[in-house]
Amino acid sequence: MWKRATMVVWLAVAWLGVGGCLAAAPSAPTWAPPGLAEVQARLDGLAWDEFLETSYRLYLLRFPETVTRMGVAEAFGVRNDRLNDYSEVYVKETMSIESEVLARLAVMDRSTLSPSQQAEYDTCVWYWDDLVRGHAFADCDYPINHMFVISLDQLVRELLVEIHPLSSIEDVEDYVARLEQVGGQFDGILAGLDRRAAEGVIVPQRIIDWTLYGVQQEANSSWQSSAYYTRLRDALPGVVGLSVGDAQTLLSRAGEAVSRDVLPAYRRLSTKLSELRRIAPRSIGIGSLPNGPAYYQYLLRHFTGTDLTAQEIHEIGLREVARLHEEVRACAAALGYPADASIAELFGWIQQDGGTLYNEDIMREYDRLIESAKVNALSFLSRLPATEVVVKEDPVGGFYRSAPRDGSLPAAFGAQTTGAQPRFTMPTLAYHETIPGHHVQIALAQEMDLPLLLSETGFLGFTEGWALYAERLAWEFGWYEGDPYGNLGRLQFELMRAARLVVDTGIHALGWSYEDAAASYQEATGRSPQLTQSDVYRYAVWPGQAVSYHVGYLALLDLRMRAETVLGDRFDLMAFHDALLSLGNAPLPLVEDAVEAFIATQGE
């Protein structure tokens, strides 16, 4: 372990580097993503198994940040020293590659493949066809917004500040090389914002206000305090084999890059968002944007895997909200709450009476819930992933991050573990994100001997549908016995997912204002005004995504009911779950095909 004095020397030298004395020219990345011509040449003459794997690997190499997140750089023979390219030329070539792969699939003879290969082929066709369908809407999205899981500026920040490995000298060199590319990457993003604005596609004004806060914080920081710099500074003492001299040089280059490339990029982005704010729409739906209705219908299919229309989804949501209100009121009445109270009043009392946890107790409770789930889930699952999942402190929380394949990070449940946490929501959140929810489905997919596309690609109708279905399994198997408040937390989460069907379609297909959406959502879910605002803003910038949860959940329930009805006493729930999870990832129509095959097999 390096001594504190050594760290002081590093800081001093790095400061001199930013001042100009030790500045070094940016280093070029060590590799280039495959272009269209290379993809065409590499795919010629491949048999099915090789084609499936090679086409997807070549495509992933077009997204170097995804390669790092997946932990496959070494397996792919590349380094983690490139950032994604968002320039118009690069995006268009990527779309040409997508069209090329789909065209080659179209001329293959599916009948020559084995039954398992045919299932792979069908998933593959759905995936590439969906990408090509999206070409018509390439500039209809909002690349910069307030959500860290989709906004391009926040994705690169998360990559470098939290995910990029920093255990070897090569890792450090790659990190610095990436810092030096941030400015160029942001220029591509800014050009994309201009291109969209020229077509009338600008993120709503309300969202810009939220987004600007974080962008300006980064833009106005000093290079010494920037997380882009401090993350490397703090990691260097743990890098094995790194000499003091080399550490000083690399840290100096990092400080130079943050000062020269990163912070000016954020300042340019801040200026651009301020300019766009003056002409940004006050409406929050994409239905009024050019090509908006067609784009929204595409997104509904993309996220759910179904051909349901916005109106059909809206009506399903209304029915589900009404059903769940009855269940909530029945459970609340059993605890003595008044029958004539509003849903908001009920959940206000439930939150207060259900108890509150603070700081370290929050982490301990999540750990306890997950450990209990590991034991209890084996009542309906034949196995659990070998990959461990840890609770990771996060300012916002409420997400799952799968483990990279290289083992550089564990699978993580990002949870808000500081301050105060209402206890009644915690069990369902833990079950959804970890066991038996996302961690089970996603980690098992990674661990099975599946083609990479089937093990890594998320088809949200299935993946989010499974996680919501997993919440129900916990209830069905008695995990909430003796915890009526936790069960009401489960019902509120399900209400939220059902209300999304109403609100998402209301915003983007029915022309609802923010006020319309917030009033409907709060009345349906009982969420606070602050949480309602956060949720509605999410649906505004990520159209259709939130619909995938409840649509997928209902689809899985319907498939299970069909299997139970047809098989009767021969139905085995654990075998049914094995059939679903063995798919890895698949769009809902192909999940349905798999269940039909399961029924046929079990009925023999």
Order of alpha helices (4+ residues) and beta strands (2+ residues): alpha-alpha-alpha-alpha-alpha-alpha-alpha-alpha-alpha-alpha-alpha-alpha-alpha-alpha-alpha-alpha-alpha-beta-alpha-beta-beta-beta-beta-alpha-alpha-alpha-alpha-alpha-alpha-alpha-alpha-alpha-alpha
